[in-house]
Amino acid sequence: MVMNSENDKKTGRPEAFVQYVIGLCQKDKGAAAALRRADNPATEYQSWEYLARFSINLENRFERIPYATIAAAIARAKIDSNGTSGIGKAIAFCYDEKCKSEQAKARIRRLLACNSVPEACRILRPILSLIETKTQISIDYARLLRQLVSFGYDSNRVKSAWALDFYRQSSENVKEGEAA
């Protein structure tokens, strides 16, 4: 790992991949179109050229699927830089207060019920689209990618991080509502 002197965050393969995809989408509309289809099993092969350029092992679905999922989300979001928010916080912000508790909790519970990397990525696909359309939250795609890659090795740690991010955000919103 290399330390980034600008913000002292660790940079590694997930961070480099996110920057690679952002840059690629900004300069090549054809690549962006192919990457938008990367998380669909029927069309993901169209993105393999770009994933292979980054040395993603296309034969290893536990590596390919998380990278494809994140590439598709970035290409759809048309972002200029990586965000800072975790997936749990982003889910919490998708719903207004009266609906948030049940709908948001149902989304996070479904994500936490995942037992495999492919299942988590499949469940994340509509959640990432929802976040893009319902909030101004900027997701930390590098952190999410790191979590997805490690999901197969330590899913409980990843799920705990998602839950903590969600429930911490939900409790902060409740405290803000009580103070108002």
MOMOWO-V583914 format. One line per field, one symbol per residue. phi: phi as a letter, one per 40 degrees, with the letter a starting at -180 (. if undefined). A space follows every 50 residues. Layout:
phi: ???
This chain:
phi: .bccccbfccbacdcccdcdcdccccbbcccccccccccbdcbcdccddc ccccgcccccccbccccccccccccccfccaccbccccccccccbcdccd dcccccccccccccbacdccccccdccccccccbbbcbcccccccdcccc dccacccccccccccccccccccccccccc
